[in-house]
Amino acid sequence: MPFGLFALTVVILWYTLAGHQPTDATEHRSRARWYTTKTQPSFEDMTAKLRRVITAHRFRGPRPHQATPQEIQAVLTAWAAPGT
């Protein structure tokens, strides 16, 4: 029970601080047309969005400020060359 309460708190805090978009409830209503009275996101909506964000982050390319593997290899090769 304590871990579940901790996980619930972390998800709600993440959603409140970083995940919330004003259009979330509207988007859910467009996907579930029978749920026309929805005005606030549910905990299930929060966890679904967190899963989507984590998945997107895993498959997103390297950040612009990070070197690519080819750039790293070029630097390592240059450092290993004699006379440098």
All heavy atoms as an XYZ file, in Angstrom:
676
protein
N       0.804     -1.196      0.000
C       0.000      0.000      0.000
C       0.852      1.268      0.000
O       0.561      2.182     -0.741
C      -0.953     -0.042      1.196
C      -1.833      1.159      1.307
S      -3.084      1.140      0.020
C      -4.041      2.518      0.487
N       1.920      1.372      0.808
C       2.704      2.606      0.797
C       3.315      2.902     -0.565
O       3.359      4.055     -0.980
C       3.787      2.369      1.847
C       3.207      1.355      2.765
C       2.343      0.481      1.891
N       3.798      1.853     -1.282
C       4.387      2.104     -2.597
C       3.329      2.593     -3.574
O       3.587      3.480     -4.381
C       5.064      0.848     -3.160
C       5.657      1.101     -4.514
C       6.836      1.802     -4.642
C       5.017      0.662     -5.662
C       7.380      2.066     -5.882
C       5.550      0.916     -6.910
C       6.737      1.620     -7.022
N       2.137      2.026     -3.511
C       1.056      2.470     -4.393
C       0.698      3.927     -4.146
O       0.463      4.692     -5.092
N       0.671      4.327     -2.913
C       0.385      5.712     -2.564
C       1.502      6.626     -3.063
O       1.245      7.719     -3.572
C       0.214      5.841     -1.050
C      -0.445      7.092     -0.525
C      -1.799      7.321     -1.189
C      -0.634      6.992      0.975
N       2.741      6.168     -2.915
C       3.886      6.929     -3.428
C       3.807      7.070     -4.941
O       4.013      8.166     -5.486
C       5.192      6.239     -3.012
C       6.409      6.892     -3.573
C       6.862      8.103     -3.085
C       7.102      6.299     -4.620
C       7.982      8.712     -3.613
C       8.222      6.890     -5.157
C       8.667      8.103     -4.655
N       3.523      5.975     -5.660
C       3.427      6.019     -7.117
C       2.294      6.942     -7.563
O       2.455      7.724     -8.510
C       3.211      4.612     -7.673
N       1.162      6.871     -6.897
C       0.040      7.751     -7.214
C       0.446      9.212     -7.046
O       0.174     10.053     -7.911
C      -1.140      7.424     -6.297
C      -2.363      8.309     -6.479
C      -3.481      7.483     -7.099
C      -2.808      8.872     -5.160
N       1.148      9.519     -5.967
C       1.592     10.888     -5.709
C       2.569     11.366     -6.768
O       2.469     12.496     -7.252
C       2.243     10.968     -4.307
O       1.301     10.508     -3.340
C       2.675     12.379     -3.979
N       3.508     10.518     -7.152
C       4.499     10.897     -8.163
C       3.822     11.181     -9.498
O       4.134     12.172    -10.168
C       5.584      9.804     -8.303
C       6.447     10.037     -9.524
C       6.429      9.750     -7.049
N       2.877     10.340     -9.904
C       2.182     10.552    -11.184
C       1.393     11.850    -11.152
O       1.452     12.649    -12.096
C       1.258      9.355    -11.517
C       0.359      9.681    -12.695
C       2.083      8.116    -11.804
N       0.686     12.104    -10.080
C      -0.110     13.336     -9.999
C       0.796     14.563     -9.983
O       0.513     15.565    -10.662
C      -1.038     13.296     -8.768
C      -2.119     12.243     -8.993
C      -1.673     14.661     -8.510
C      -3.002     11.989     -7.791
N       1.905     14.498     -9.251
C       2.836     15.631     -9.240
C       3.448     15.862    -10.614
O       3.571     17.001    -11.067
C       3.933     15.409     -8.203
C       3.529     15.606     -6.759
C       4.660     15.206     -5.822
C       3.110     17.046     -6.512
N       3.865     14.773    -11.305
C       4.424     14.932    -12.650
C       3.396     15.582    -13.570
O       3.721     16.515    -14.307
C       4.841     13.577    -13.239
C       5.158     13.716    -14.693
C       6.331     14.139    -15.233
C       4.263     13.508    -15.789
N       6.219     14.194    -16.606
C       4.963     13.816    -16.967
C       2.940     13.096    -15.882
C       4.387     13.710    -18.224
C       2.365     12.992    -17.140
C       3.081     13.295    -18.291
N       2.180     15.084    -13.520
C       1.144     15.618    -14.407
C       0.880     17.087    -14.108
O       0.751     17.902    -15.012
C      -0.144     14.801    -14.273
C      -1.187     15.213    -15.282
C      -1.119     14.743    -16.586
C      -2.207     16.082    -14.942
C      -2.056     15.131    -17.523
C      -3.148     16.473    -15.876
C      -3.065     15.999    -17.172
O      -3.981     16.393    -18.092
N       0.838     17.442    -12.826
C       0.569     18.819    -12.441
C       1.697     19.749    -12.865
O       1.449     20.846    -13.375
C       0.372     18.917    -10.911
O      -0.698     18.061    -10.543
C       0.064     20.328    -10.483
N       2.938     19.324    -12.697
C       4.077     20.187    -12.969
C       4.515     20.187    -14.427
O       4.986     21.213    -14.931
C       5.256     19.786    -12.088
C       5.024     19.935    -10.584
C       6.201     19.362     -9.812
C       4.789     21.395    -10.224
N       4.387     19.071    -15.131
C       4.953     18.989    -16.476
C       4.019     18.442    -17.542
O       4.166     18.766    -18.713
C       6.216     18.125    -16.445
N       3.066     17.609    -17.175
C       2.292     16.911    -18.189
C       0.978     17.552    -18.579
O       0.438     17.268    -19.643
N       0.454     18.420    -17.732
C      -0.890     18.960    -17.977
C      -0.925     19.901    -19.180
O      -0.082     20.776    -19.327
C      -1.390     19.710    -16.754
C      -2.711     20.378    -16.979
N      -3.876     19.664    -17.138
C      -3.045     21.675    -17.090
C      -4.877     20.512    -17.341
N      -4.389     21.738    -17.311
N      -1.892     19.670    -20.018
C      -2.217     20.569    -21.122
C      -3.696     20.904    -20.987
O      -4.505     20.014    -20.727
C      -1.963     19.897    -22.473
C      -0.521     19.549    -22.729
C       0.336     20.790    -22.868
O      -0.073     21.779    -23.438
N       1.526     20.732    -22.305
N      -4.086     22.160    -21.180
C      -5.499     22.522    -21.018
C      -6.446     21.746    -21.932
O      -7.616     21.596    -21.623
C      -5.521     24.011    -21.357
C      -4.129     24.472    -21.109
C      -3.246     23.308    -21.427
N      -5.942     21.212    -23.028
C      -6.799     20.512    -23.983
C      -6.918     19.017    -23.710
O      -7.570     18.314    -24.484
C      -6.257     20.713    -25.410
O      -4.920     20.206    -25.460
C      -6.266     22.175    -25.801
N      -6.321     18.505    -22.640
C      -6.351     17.061    -22.368
C      -7.763     16.512    -22.252
O      -8.091     15.490    -22.861
C      -5.569     16.729    -21.100
C      -4.067     16.770    -21.317
O      -3.636     16.823    -22.484
O      -3.347     16.750    -20.316
N      -8.621     17.160    -21.472
C      -9.991     16.660    -21.301
C     -10.759     16.755    -22.616
O     -11.535     15.851    -22.958
C     -10.710     17.434    -20.207
N     -10.531     17.810    -23.379
C     -11.202     17.965    -24.679
C     -10.791     16.854    -25.639
O     -11.631     16.285    -26.332
C     -10.861     19.336    -25.289
O     -11.183     20.346    -24.344
C     -11.610     19.569    -26.576
N      -9.491     16.532    -25.664
C      -9.018     15.455    -26.534
C      -9.629     14.121    -26.123
O      -9.992     13.307    -26.974
C      -7.499     15.379    -26.498
C      -6.822     16.539    -27.192
C      -5.319     16.517    -26.999
O      -4.784     15.510    -26.504
O      -4.696     17.527    -27.343
N      -9.738     13.882    -24.832
C     -10.332     12.626    -24.370
C     -11.803     12.560    -24.779
O     -12.276     11.509    -25.204
C     -10.197     12.468    -22.862
C     -10.716     11.162    -22.371
N     -10.012      9.992    -22.538
C     -11.868     10.817    -21.765
C     -10.707      8.994    -22.037
N     -11.840      9.474    -21.556
N     -12.509     13.679    -24.661
C     -13.920     13.683    -25.069
C     -14.050     13.408    -26.558
O     -14.993     12.761    -26.990
C     -14.568     15.032    -24.729
C     -15.012     15.148    -23.302
C     -15.988     16.292    -23.096
N     -15.561     17.557    -23.660
C     -14.855     18.481    -23.011
N     -14.493     18.282    -21.765
N     -14.530     19.598    -23.598
N     -13.096     13.869    -27.375
C     -13.185     13.609    -28.818
C     -12.940     12.133    -29.127
O     -13.475     11.601    -30.087
C     -12.208     14.492    -29.583
O     -10.886     14.095    -29.341
N     -12.112     11.450    -28.314
C     -11.864     10.019    -28.519
C     -12.994      9.176    -27.951
O     -13.262      8.089    -28.452
C     -10.542      9.617    -27.857
C      -9.315     10.135    -28.557
C      -8.051      9.484    -28.013
N      -7.927      9.561    -26.570
C      -7.335     10.550    -25.894
N      -6.823     11.559    -26.559
N      -7.250     10.522    -24.577
N     -13.621      9.633    -26.887
C     -14.704      8.895    -26.238
C     -15.945      9.775    -26.242
O     -16.247     10.449    -25.267
C     -14.294      8.521    -24.821
N     -16.628      9.786    -27.343
C     -17.746     10.715    -27.529
C     -18.889     10.496    -26.538
O     -19.686     11.381    -26.306
C     -18.256     10.630    -28.950
C     -17.186     11.019    -29.952
C     -17.755     11.126    -31.354
N     -16.707     11.287    -32.342
C     -16.091     12.435    -32.583
N     -16.397     13.498    -31.912
N     -15.151     12.497    -33.500
N     -18.965      9.292    -25.944
C     -20.032      9.024    -24.974
C     -19.740      9.695    -23.628
O     -20.601      9.789    -22.786
C     -20.194      7.523    -24.763
C     -18.954      6.885    -24.231
C     -18.625      6.721    -22.923
C     -17.869      6.363    -24.979
N     -17.394      6.131    -22.804
C     -16.905      5.890    -24.069
C     -17.600      6.231    -26.347
C     -15.714      5.314    -24.470
C     -16.418      5.646    -26.732
C     -15.495      5.191    -25.799
N     -18.509     10.202    -23.454
C     -18.113     10.805    -22.188
C     -18.125     12.327    -22.334
O     -17.106     12.995    -22.266
C     -16.721     10.312    -21.823
C     -16.373     10.364    -20.360
C     -15.170      9.857    -19.918
C     -17.224     10.915    -19.418
C     -14.826      9.882    -18.582
C     -16.897     10.954    -18.089
C     -15.695     10.442    -17.680
O     -15.372     10.487    -16.359
N     -19.313     12.883    -22.539
C     -19.434     14.309    -22.879
C     -19.321     15.232    -21.675
O     -19.121     16.431    -21.848
C     -20.790     14.570    -23.558
O     -21.829     14.155    -22.671
C     -20.895     13.816    -24.874
N     -19.429     14.715    -20.458
C     -19.395     15.578    -19.293
C     -18.008     15.690    -18.667
O     -17.841     16.368    -17.663
C     -20.368     15.061    -18.215
O     -19.986     13.731    -17.866
C     -21.793     15.077    -18.736
N     -17.018     15.066    -19.261
C     -15.664     15.074    -18.690
C     -15.078     16.478    -18.750
O     -14.991     17.084    -19.806
C     -14.771     14.107    -19.454
C     -13.394     13.967    -18.857
C     -12.636     12.919    -19.645
C     -11.387     12.524    -18.966
N     -11.575     11.656    -17.833
N     -14.666     17.005    -17.596
C     -14.061     18.338    -17.550
C     -12.642     18.313    -17.001
O     -11.881     19.241    -17.245
C     -14.900     19.294    -16.675
O     -14.998     18.747    -15.365
C     -16.281     19.497    -17.278
N     -12.285     17.274    -16.241
C     -10.950     17.153    -15.649
C     -10.363     15.793    -16.008
O     -11.085     14.821    -16.136
C     -11.026     17.276    -14.127
C     -11.566     18.600    -13.632
C     -10.635     19.746    -13.975
O      -9.422     19.626    -13.898
N     -11.210     20.857    -14.378
N      -9.045     15.719    -16.165
C      -8.431     14.427    -16.469
C      -8.502     13.490    -15.266
O      -8.383     13.920    -14.122
C      -6.982     14.787    -16.796
C      -6.751     16.107    -16.181
C      -8.070     16.805    -16.129
N      -8.700     12.220    -15.536
C      -8.721     11.211    -14.470
C      -7.300     10.707    -14.234
O      -6.373     11.006    -15.000
C      -9.618     10.050    -14.876
O      -9.066      9.389    -15.994
N      -7.117      9.911    -13.194
C      -5.806      9.330    -12.930
C      -5.385      8.425    -14.087
O      -4.221      8.390    -14.464
C      -5.807      8.548    -11.617
C      -4.461      7.981    -11.277
C      -3.448      8.814    -10.846
C      -4.201      6.635    -11.406
C      -2.194      8.311    -10.554
C      -2.971      6.118    -11.112
C      -1.957      6.955    -10.677
N      -6.335      7.725    -14.674
C      -6.036      6.878    -15.841
C      -5.527      7.723    -17.011
O      -4.600      7.320    -17.713
C      -7.276      6.101    -16.256
C      -7.016      5.147    -17.395
C      -8.253      4.364    -17.798
O      -9.216      4.313    -17.014
O      -8.244      3.808    -18.901
N      -6.113      8.896    -17.221
C      -5.632      9.801    -18.268
C      -4.194     10.237    -17.980
O      -3.370     10.336    -18.891
C      -6.521     11.042    -18.366
C      -7.936     10.720    -18.788
O      -8.144      9.687    -19.456
O      -8.845     11.510    -18.443
N      -3.905     10.510    -16.714
C      -2.557     10.936    -16.326
C      -1.535      9.833    -16.582
O      -0.464     10.093    -17.134
C      -2.531     11.331    -14.851
C      -3.330     12.548    -14.520
S      -3.260     12.844    -12.743
C      -4.678     13.904    -12.547
N      -1.869      8.599    -16.187
C      -0.916      7.506    -16.392
C      -0.753      7.191    -17.878
O       0.351      6.871    -18.315
C      -1.338      6.237    -15.630
O      -2.653      5.868    -16.005
C      -1.256      6.449    -14.138
N      -1.817      7.299    -18.652
C      -1.705      7.056    -20.097
C      -0.792      8.097    -20.740
O       0.049      7.761    -21.583
C      -3.080      7.089    -20.744
N      -0.928      9.343    -20.326
C      -0.068     10.385    -20.889
C       1.381     10.179    -20.460
O       2.300     10.350    -21.262
C      -0.553     11.760    -20.457
C       0.227     12.870    -21.130
C      -0.445     14.186    -21.025
C       0.279     15.195    -21.885
N      -0.384     16.486    -21.850
N       1.598      9.786    -19.213
C       2.957      9.519    -18.750
C       3.589      8.376    -19.547
O       4.750      8.460    -19.946
C       2.959      9.192    -17.256
C       4.316      8.912    -16.623
C       5.275     10.074    -16.830
C       4.151      8.610    -15.148
N       2.822      7.313    -19.819
C       3.343      6.210    -20.642
C       3.704      6.698    -22.044
O       4.734      6.314    -22.593
C       2.322      5.078    -20.725
C       2.289      4.198    -19.516
C       1.496      2.924    -19.757
N       0.138      3.160    -20.211
C      -0.915      3.304    -19.405
N      -0.754      3.234    -18.103
N      -2.109      3.508    -19.890
N       2.851      7.545    -22.635
C       3.150      8.071    -23.973
C       4.411      8.926    -23.965
O       5.242      8.843    -24.874
C       1.968      8.874    -24.513
C       0.792      8.034    -24.932
C      -0.218      8.824    -25.735
N      -0.703     10.010    -25.060
C      -1.773     10.063    -24.260
N      -2.465      8.960    -24.034
N      -2.135     11.186    -23.695
N       4.592      9.748    -22.937
C       5.774     10.604    -22.844
C       7.035      9.770    -22.667
O       8.052     10.022    -23.311
C       5.611     11.622    -21.688
C       6.916     12.328    -21.378
C       4.533     12.642    -22.039
N       6.978      8.750    -21.806
C       8.142      7.884    -21.599
C       8.487      7.141    -22.877
O       9.660      7.062    -23.267
C       7.884      6.906    -20.436
C       7.855      7.670    -19.114
C       8.938      5.804    -20.406
C       7.391      6.839    -17.938
N       7.492      6.612    -23.573
C       7.743      5.897    -24.822
C       8.320      6.821    -25.885
O       9.288      6.471    -26.565
C       6.448      5.243    -25.346
O       5.946      4.362    -24.335
C       6.692      4.475    -26.624
N       7.771      8.010    -26.021
C       8.287      8.964    -27.006
C       9.723      9.344    -26.673
O      10.557      9.471    -27.583
C       7.403     10.209    -27.045
N      10.025      9.509    -25.406
C      11.386      9.873    -25.010
C      12.379      8.765    -25.337
O      13.499      9.038    -25.755
C      11.417     10.189    -23.512
C      12.765     10.613    -23.034
N      13.305     11.835    -23.354
C      13.685      9.974    -22.279
C      14.500     11.931    -22.808
N      14.754     10.803    -22.148
N      11.962      7.523    -25.191
C      12.851      6.395    -25.488
C      13.215      6.329    -26.959
O      14.315      5.899    -27.320
C      12.202      5.075    -25.080
C      12.165      4.864    -23.587
C      11.543      3.547    -23.227
N      12.304      2.454    -23.795
C      11.780      1.275    -24.079
N      10.516      1.041    -23.841
N      12.528      0.329    -24.589
N      12.293      6.719    -27.848
C      12.524      6.581    -29.280
C      12.915      7.886    -29.950
O      13.144      7.915    -31.153
C      11.286      5.990    -29.955
C      11.053      4.568    -29.541
C      10.065      4.247    -28.629
C      11.852      3.557    -30.027
C       9.863      2.951    -28.225
C      11.669      2.247    -29.639
C      10.667      1.939    -28.734
N      12.997      8.953    -29.199
C      13.408     10.243    -29.753
C      14.897     10.200    -30.020
O      15.653      9.581    -29.299
C      13.072     11.347    -28.752
C      13.204     12.733    -29.322
C      12.691     13.778    -28.367
N      11.271     13.567    -28.140
C      10.666     13.743    -26.978
N      11.342     14.141    -25.934
N       9.373     13.535    -26.847
N      15.329     10.889    -31.046
C      16.744     10.914    -31.391
C      17.561     11.649    -30.348
O      17.028     12.199    -29.389
N      18.879     11.686    -30.544
C      19.729     12.370    -29.572
C      19.385     13.862    -29.506
O      18.916     14.443    -30.472
C      21.140     12.151    -30.092
C      20.998     11.708    -31.490
C      19.627     11.138    -31.651
N      19.633     14.428    -28.378
C      19.384     15.862    -28.204
C      20.357     16.644    -29.067
O      21.478     16.197    -29.301
C      19.528     16.220    -26.741
C      18.445     15.584    -25.901
C      18.583     16.039    -24.451
N      17.541     15.471    -23.649
C      17.640     14.331    -22.971
N      18.750     13.633    -23.021
N      16.644     13.894    -22.252
N      19.978     17.822    -29.521
C      20.860     18.594    -30.402
C      22.223     18.892    -29.792
O      23.208     18.954    -30.508
C      20.076     19.889    -30.637
C      18.668     19.566    -30.334
C      18.701     18.461    -29.313
N      22.311     19.056    -28.501
C      23.594     19.392    -27.891
C      24.457     18.158    -27.618
O      25.590     18.300    -27.187
C      23.376     20.183    -26.596
C      22.699     19.402    -25.520
N      21.330     19.263    -25.462
C      23.194     18.698    -24.473
C      21.014     18.520    -24.415
N      22.105     18.163    -23.805
N      23.928     16.965    -27.867
C      24.704     15.755    -27.646
C      25.385     15.338    -28.947
O      24.810     15.444    -30.022
C      23.820     14.619    -27.171
C      23.336     14.802    -25.752
C      22.470     13.629    -25.325
O      21.725     13.092    -26.121
N      22.566     13.248    -24.063
N      26.597     14.848    -28.811
C      27.328     14.369    -29.982
C      26.743     13.045    -30.467
O      26.274     12.236    -29.671
C      28.795     14.181    -29.628
N      26.794     12.839    -31.774
C      26.348     11.575    -32.351
C      27.453     10.535    -32.152
O      28.617     10.883    -31.913
C      26.051     11.722    -33.849
O      27.287     12.041    -34.518
C      25.009     12.801    -34.108
N      27.127      9.244    -32.271
C      28.177      8.224    -32.143
C      29.312      8.419    -33.160
O      30.480      8.182    -32.849
C      27.426      6.916    -32.389
C      26.022      7.211    -31.962
C      25.799      8.648    -32.338
N      28.992      8.885    -34.359
C      30.024      9.112    -35.368
C      30.959     10.250    -34.945
O      32.186     10.170    -35.142
C      29.392      9.446    -36.733
C      28.608      8.309    -37.349
C      27.199      8.173    -36.776
O      26.706      9.048    -36.064
N      26.548      7.062    -37.077
N      30.413     11.321    -34.365
C      31.246     12.429    -33.898
C      32.147     11.987    -32.749
O      33.320     12.353    -32.690
C      30.369     13.604    -33.462
C      29.637     14.273    -34.612
C      28.588     15.264    -34.155
O      28.013     15.085    -33.055
O      28.339     16.224    -34.898
N      31.603     11.184    -31.865
C      32.405     10.680    -30.744
C      33.548      9.819    -31.262
O      34.696      9.947    -30.826
C      31.519      9.896    -29.754
C      30.529     10.840    -29.077
C      32.377      9.158    -28.721
C      29.455     10.134    -28.266
N      33.253      8.947    -32.215
C      34.291      8.079    -32.771
C      35.365      8.896    -33.484
O      36.554      8.591    -33.376
C      33.678      7.055    -33.741
C      34.664      6.026    -34.217
C      35.277      5.232    -33.068
O      34.584      4.799    -32.161
N      36.584      5.064    -33.090
N      34.991      9.939    -34.188
C      35.961     10.796    -34.880
C      36.900     11.465    -33.877
O      38.116     11.543    -34.102
C      35.238     11.837    -35.720
N      36.374     11.932    -32.774
C      37.204     12.570    -31.745
C      38.138     11.540    -31.117
O      39.343     11.801    -30.925
C      36.329     13.248    -30.678
C      37.146     13.681    -29.473
C      35.596     14.432    -31.270
N      37.632     10.356    -30.796
C      38.466      9.324    -30.199
C      39.575      8.892    -31.159
O      40.720      8.666    -30.739
C      37.617      8.121    -29.794
C      36.638      8.347    -28.635
C      35.748      7.122    -28.439
C      37.378      8.699    -27.365
N      39.258      8.787    -32.430
C      40.271      8.420    -33.439
C      41.341      9.501    -33.524
O      42.525      9.211    -33.619
C      39.594      8.202    -34.805
O      38.603      7.193    -34.657
C      40.616      7.778    -35.856
N      40.913     10.769    -33.515
C      41.875     11.868    -33.586
C      42.781     11.891    -32.352
O      43.982     12.146    -32.468
C      41.147     13.201    -33.738
N      42.232     11.613    -31.187
C      43.041     11.596    -29.968
C      44.047     10.447    -29.985
O      45.149     10.573    -29.456
C      42.157     11.453    -28.741
C      41.445     12.694    -28.339
C      41.689     13.966    -28.774
C      40.372     12.793    -27.413
N      40.827     14.843    -28.191
C      40.004     14.154    -27.337
C      39.658     11.879    -26.656
C      38.981     14.603    -26.516
C      38.647     12.323    -25.831
C      38.310     13.673    -25.771
N      43.653      9.333    -30.589
C      44.526      8.157    -30.615
C      45.619      8.260    -31.677
O      46.585      7.507    -31.646
C      43.694      6.897    -30.850
N      45.481      9.195    -32.614
C      46.468      9.335    -33.684
C      47.805      9.810    -33.095
O      47.825     10.607    -32.171
C      45.963     10.311    -34.740
N      48.916      9.317    -33.652
C      50.222      9.756    -33.150
C      50.432     11.257    -33.403
O      49.980     11.806    -34.399
C      51.226      8.920    -33.941
C      50.447      8.173    -34.962
C      48.995      8.369    -34.706
N      51.091     11.903    -32.463
C      51.404     13.316    -32.619
C      50.324     14.236    -32.084
O      50.421     15.452    -32.248
N      49.261     13.708    -31.464
C      48.227     14.582    -30.896
C      48.194     14.492    -29.412
O      48.632     13.636    -28.761
C      46.816     14.237    -31.427
O      46.679     12.842    -31.545
C      46.508     14.945    -32.672
